[in-house]
Structure formats: C-alpha cells, structure tokens
Amino acid sequence: QVQLVESGGGLVQPGGSLRLSCAASGSQYSIETMRWWRQAPGKRRELVAGISKDGIISPDSLAGRFSITRDNAKNTIYLEADSPKPEDTAVYYCNAVESVTWKNYWGQGTQVTVSS
C-alpha cells in the first residue's frame, strides 16, 4: 500500500512563490509515474503535470507555467508554479502509479489559494 503525503499548500500571493511536495512511501515496488492534479470548486479534476522515466507531461492548457521535478532517492516530487494566478486556486492532489501492480494511489490533497 502506497501512502502519499502532500505539503506546501496554503495562501499564495499572485505572482508569488508556489511550491508543493509529495512524498511516496510504503511500496514494495518502484513508483512508475507520479502526477499532480488539481480541482477547483465546480470544475473537473485536471492534470497539472506528470513525471516518469519516459519524461515529463505538461498540458498545453497550462502554457508551461508549472514545472515538476522528482527526487528518486526520496520518492518525492515537487511542483512549482511560475507567477501563480487566482485561477490556480484549487485543491492539488498527488497521484502515483506503482510498477508491477499498476495500481493508482492518491494523496489527500492540499488546498492552494492564490489571493492578495
């Protein structure tokens, strides 16, 4: 059973600094892919960025404003936003796919509010 712990959410000033982290633990296998998703009130959950051994996934809809990195030694991913905007306000979720089992796991989510 994989546990995902997200941190780094909270109140962010527009144009300020946004950095989230997600640490995975508990897997007896490697973590194949890790992703960040977000869901704003009344909207569908959308992919923000993903990372695997095959590369990085960055949706065109977000115009490359988010960057994702991974520390394999710590099984941790990070998400940074370039000039956060109020429309980036959402609950951000970490997602991991475990190799061998190919099970999907989700974190509990962390609220990010971009507001002055």
Accessible surface in RSA format (square Angstrom, percent):
REM  Atomic radii and reference values for relative SASA: ProtOr
REM  Chains: A
REM  Algorithm: Lee & Richards
REM  Probe-radius: 1.40
REM  Slices: 20
REM RES _ NUM      All-atoms   Total-Side   Main-Chain    Non-polar    All polar
REM                ABS   REL    ABS   REL    ABS   REL    ABS   REL    ABS   REL
RES GLN A   1   149.61  83.7 111.83  81.7  37.78  90.0  39.89  84.9 109.72  83.2
RES VAL A   2     8.68   5.7   0.10   0.1   8.58  20.7   0.10   0.1   8.58  23.3
RES GLN A   3    84.30  47.1  80.33  58.7   3.97   9.4  50.92 108.4  33.38  25.3
RES LEU A   4    11.70   6.5   0.22   0.2  11.48  28.8   0.22   0.2  11.48  30.9
RES VAL A   5    91.34  60.1  88.49  80.1   2.86   6.9  88.49  76.9   2.86   7.8
RES GLU A   6     9.59   5.5   0.00   0.0   9.59  22.8   0.00   0.0   9.59   7.8
RES SER A   7    57.06  48.2  51.83  69.2   5.23  12.0  40.81  86.9  16.25  22.8
RES GLY A   8    46.31  57.1   0.00   N/A  46.31  57.1  26.08  71.6  20.23  45.3
RES GLY A   9    31.84  39.3   0.00   N/A  31.84  39.3   3.51   9.6  28.33  63.5
RES GLY A  10    33.75  41.6   0.00   N/A  33.75  41.6  33.17  91.0   0.58   1.3
RES LEU A  11   127.35  70.9  92.56  66.2  34.79  87.5  92.64  65.1  34.72  93.4
RES VAL A  12    13.69   9.0  10.02   9.1   3.67   8.8  13.69  11.9   0.00   0.0
RES GLN A  13   103.66  58.0 100.80  73.7   2.86   6.8  47.21 100.5  56.45  42.8
RES PRO A  14    57.23  41.7  35.77  32.6  21.46  78.0  36.22  29.9  21.00 130.5
RES GLY A  15    50.16  61.9   0.00   N/A  50.16  61.9  20.30  55.7  29.86  66.9
RES GLY A  16    30.69  37.8   0.00   N/A  30.69  37.8  22.86  62.7   7.83  17.5
RES SER A  17    98.82  83.5  74.50  99.4  24.31  56.0  49.21 104.8  49.60  69.5
RES LEU A  18     3.64   2.0   0.36   0.3   3.28   8.3   0.81   0.6   2.83   7.6
RES ARG A  19   123.66  51.9 109.99  56.1  13.67  32.6  37.85  51.7  85.81  52.0
RES LEU A  20     0.32   0.2   0.00   0.0   0.32   0.8   0.32   0.2   0.00   0.0
RES SER A  21    26.52  22.4  25.97  34.7   0.55   1.3  10.70  22.8  15.81  22.2
RES CYS A  22     0.08   0.1   0.00   0.0   0.08   0.2   0.08   0.2   0.00   0.0
RES ALA A  23    43.57  40.1  41.60  64.2   1.97   4.5  41.60  58.6   1.97   5.2
RES ALA A  24     7.69   7.1   0.38   0.6   7.31  16.6   0.38   0.5   7.31  19.4
RES SER A  25    63.21  53.4  55.60  74.2   7.61  17.5  46.48  99.0  16.73  23.4
RES GLY A  26    52.00  64.1   0.00   N/A  52.00  64.1  26.51  72.7  25.49  57.1
RES SER A  27    29.99  25.3   2.38   3.2  27.60  63.6   3.09   6.6  26.90  37.7
RES GLN A  28   152.79  85.4 111.69  81.6  41.10  97.9  43.17  91.9 109.62  83.1
RES TYR A  29    80.52  37.6  65.15  37.1  15.37  40.0  42.44  31.9  38.08  46.9
RES SER A  30    73.70  62.3  60.04  80.1  13.66  31.5  50.75 108.1  22.95  32.1
RES ILE A  31     8.60   4.9   0.32   0.2   8.27  19.9   0.32   0.2   8.27  22.5
RES GLU A  32    31.96  18.3  27.27  20.6   4.68  11.1   8.18  15.8  23.77  19.4
RES THR A  33    13.69   9.7  13.57  13.8   0.12   0.3   2.39   3.2  11.30  17.1
RES MET A  34     0.00   0.0   0.00   0.0   0.00   0.0   0.00   0.0   0.00   0.0
RES ARG A  35    55.91  23.5  55.91  28.5   0.00   0.0   2.06   2.8  53.85  32.6
RES TRP A  36     0.00   0.0   0.00   0.0   0.00   0.0   0.00   0.0   0.00   0.0
RES TRP A  37    59.47  23.9  59.47  28.8   0.00   0.0  59.47  31.7   0.00   0.0
RES ARG A  38    18.40   7.7  18.31   9.3   0.09   0.2   1.70   2.3  16.69  10.1
RES GLN A  39    63.85  35.7  60.00  43.9   3.84   9.2  11.69  24.9  52.16  39.6
RES ALA A  40    21.04  19.3  17.68  27.3   3.35   7.6  18.14  25.5   2.90   7.7
RES PRO A  41   122.45  89.2  93.93  85.6  28.52 103.7 106.68  88.1  15.77  98.0
RES GLY A  42    91.90 113.3   0.00   N/A  91.90 113.3  45.85 125.8  46.04 103.1
RES LYS A  43   139.92  68.3 127.62  78.3  12.30  29.3  81.97  73.8  57.95  61.7
RES ARG A  44   216.65  91.0 202.83 103.4  13.83  32.9  83.91 114.7 132.74  80.4
RES ARG A  45    88.85  37.3  68.64  35.0  20.21  48.1  24.35  33.3  64.50  39.1
RES GLU A  46    63.54  36.5  59.63  45.1   3.92   9.3  28.80  55.7  34.74  28.4
RES LEU A  47    39.36  21.9  32.64  23.4   6.72  16.9  32.64  22.9   6.72  18.1
RES VAL A  48     1.43   0.9   0.00   0.0   1.43   3.4   0.00   0.0   1.43   3.9
RES ALA A  49     0.82   0.8   0.82   1.3   0.00   0.0   0.82   1.2   0.00   0.0
RES GLY A  50     0.00   0.0   0.00   N/A   0.00   0.0   0.00   0.0   0.00   0.0
RES ILE A  51    22.33  12.7  21.95  16.4   0.38   0.9  22.31  16.1   0.02   0.1
RES SER A  52    23.92  20.2  13.72  18.3  10.19  23.5   5.56  11.8  18.35  25.7
RES LYS A  53   166.69  81.3 121.01  74.2  45.69 108.8 100.58  90.5  66.11  70.4
RES ASP A  54   121.62  85.2  82.52  82.1  39.10  92.5  35.64  83.9  85.98  85.7
RES GLY A  55    34.73  42.8   0.00   N/A  34.73  42.8  33.03  90.6   1.70   3.8
RES ILE A  56   106.90  60.8  73.52  54.8  33.37  80.4  73.60  53.0  33.30  90.4
RES ILE A  57    80.88  46.0  77.98  58.1   2.90   7.0  80.88  58.2   0.00   0.0
RES SER A  58    54.70  46.2  33.06  44.1  21.64  49.9  26.50  56.4  28.20  39.5
RES PRO A  59    29.09  21.2  17.87  16.3  11.22  40.8  28.57  23.6   0.52   3.3
RES ASP A  60   139.52  97.7 116.35 115.8  23.17  54.8  42.53 100.1  96.99  96.7
RES SER A  61    94.47  79.8  52.22  69.7  42.25  97.3  58.17 123.9  36.30  50.9
RES LEU A  62    13.07   7.3  11.19   8.0   1.88   4.7  13.07   9.2   0.00   0.0
RES ALA A  63    81.21  74.7  48.87  75.4  32.34  73.6  61.23  86.2  19.98  52.9
RES GLY A  64    55.74  68.7   0.00   N/A  55.74  68.7  24.58  67.5  31.16  69.8
RES ARG A  65    37.60  15.8  34.98  17.8   2.62   6.2  24.05  32.9  13.55   8.2
RES PHE A  66    11.79   5.9   2.02   1.2   9.78  25.4   2.58   1.6   9.21  26.4
RES SER A  67    61.90  52.3  55.21  73.7   6.69  15.4  45.56  97.0  16.34  22.9
RES ILE A  68     4.99   2.8   0.74   0.6   4.24  10.2   0.74   0.5   4.24  11.5
RES THR A  69    71.82  51.1  69.92  70.9   1.89   4.5  64.40  86.5   7.42  11.2
RES ARG A  70    51.83  21.8  22.50  11.5  29.33  69.8   9.59  13.1  42.24  25.6
RES ASP A  71    44.02  30.8  38.59  38.4   5.43  12.8  15.09  35.5  28.93  28.9
RES ASN A  72   111.30  76.8  92.99  89.9  18.31  44.1  32.68  78.7  78.62  76.0
RES ALA A  73   103.70  95.3  56.46  87.1  47.24 107.5  69.20  97.5  34.50  91.4
RES LYS A  74   137.29  67.0 118.31  72.6  18.99  45.2  74.72  67.3  62.57  66.6
RES ASN A  75    43.42  29.9  43.42  42.0   0.00   0.0   6.94  16.7  36.48  35.3
RES THR A  76    10.97   7.8  10.97  11.1   0.00   0.0   6.13   8.2   4.84   7.3
RES ILE A  77     0.00   0.0   0.00   0.0   0.00   0.0   0.00   0.0   0.00   0.0
RES TYR A  78    36.45  17.0  36.05  20.5   0.39   1.0  20.28  15.2  16.17  19.9
RES LEU A  79     0.11   0.1   0.07   0.1   0.04   0.1   0.11   0.1   0.00   0.0
RES GLU A  80    77.53  44.5  76.57  57.9   0.97   2.3  12.14  23.5  65.39  53.4
RES ALA A  81    13.54  12.4   0.00   0.0  13.54  30.8   1.13   1.6  12.41  32.9
RES ASP A  82    95.87  67.2  87.84  87.4   8.03  19.0  25.24  59.4  70.63  70.4
RES SER A  83    59.45  50.2  54.26  72.4   5.19  11.9  24.39  51.9  35.06  49.1
RES PRO A  84     1.96   1.4   0.00   0.0   1.96   7.1   0.00   0.0   1.96  12.2
RES LYS A  85    85.05  41.5  84.47  51.8   0.58   1.4  39.81  35.8  45.24  48.2
RES PRO A  86    76.88  56.0  70.08  63.9   6.81  24.7  70.44  58.2   6.44  40.0
RES GLU A  87   114.57  65.8  90.71  68.6  23.86  56.8  57.43 111.1  57.13  46.6
RES ASP A  88     0.01   0.0   0.01   0.0   0.00   0.0   0.00   0.0   0.01   0.0
RES THR A  89    35.87  25.5  32.73  33.2   3.14   7.5  30.28  40.7   5.59   8.5
RES ALA A  90     1.56   1.4   1.05   1.6   0.51   1.2   1.56   2.2   0.00   0.0
RES VAL A  91    40.40  26.6  40.29  36.5   0.11   0.3  40.29  35.0   0.11   0.3
RES TYR A  92     0.00   0.0   0.00   0.0   0.00   0.0   0.00   0.0   0.00   0.0
RES TYR A  93    38.98  18.2  38.98  22.2   0.00   0.0  10.65   8.0  28.32  34.9
RES CYS A  94     0.00   0.0   0.00   0.0   0.00   0.0   0.00   0.0   0.00   0.0
RES ASN A  95     1.09   0.8   1.09   1.1   0.00   0.0   0.00   0.0   1.09   1.1
RES ALA A  96     0.00   0.0   0.00   0.0   0.00   0.0   0.00   0.0   0.00   0.0
RES VAL A  97    15.92  10.5  15.92  14.4   0.00   0.0  15.92  13.8   0.00   0.0
RES GLU A  98     6.88   4.0   6.79   5.1   0.09   0.2   0.00   0.0   6.88   5.6
RES SER A  99    14.99  12.7  14.99  20.0   0.00   0.0  12.10  25.8   2.89   4.0
RES VAL A 100    99.01  65.1  71.60  64.8  27.41  66.0  79.40  69.0  19.61  53.2
RES THR A 101    55.22  39.3  27.55  27.9  27.68  66.0  35.13  47.2  20.09  30.4
RES TRP A 102   150.76  60.5 132.04  63.9  18.72  44.0 111.80  59.6  38.96  63.2
RES LYS A 103   118.48  57.8 113.14  69.4   5.35  12.7  64.90  58.4  53.59  57.1
RES ASN A 104    86.74  59.8  62.30  60.2  24.43  58.8  17.45  42.0  69.29  67.0
RES TYR A 105    23.59  11.0  20.93  11.9   2.66   6.9  19.28  14.5   4.31   5.3
RES TRP A 106   109.70  44.0  80.69  39.1  29.01  68.1  65.00  34.7  44.70  72.5
RES GLY A 107     8.73  10.8   0.00   N/A   8.73  10.8   1.65   4.5   7.07  15.8
RES GLN A 108   122.40  68.4  88.64  64.8  33.76  80.4  70.89 150.9  51.50  39.1
RES GLY A 109    13.01  16.0   0.00   N/A  13.01  16.0   0.41   1.1  12.59  28.2
RES THR A 110    19.09  13.6  14.96  15.2   4.13   9.8   6.96   9.4  12.12  18.3
RES GLN A 111    86.88  48.6  78.13  57.1   8.75  20.8  49.46 105.3  37.42  28.4
RES VAL A 112     0.00   0.0   0.00   0.0   0.00   0.0   0.00   0.0   0.00   0.0
RES THR A 113    45.56  32.4  45.56  46.2   0.00   0.0  32.24  43.3  13.32  20.1
RES VAL A 114     3.69   2.4   0.00   0.0   3.69   8.9   0.00   0.0   3.69  10.0
RES SER A 115    50.73  42.9  46.68  62.3   4.05   9.3  18.87  40.2  31.86  44.6
RES SER A 116   121.94 103.0  63.83  85.2  58.11 133.9  44.38  94.5  77.56 108.7
END  Absolute sums over single chains surface
CHAIN  1 A     6249.4       4672.6       1576.8       3316.0       2933.4
END  Absolute sums over all chains
TOTAL          6249.4       4672.6       1576.8       3316.0       2933.4
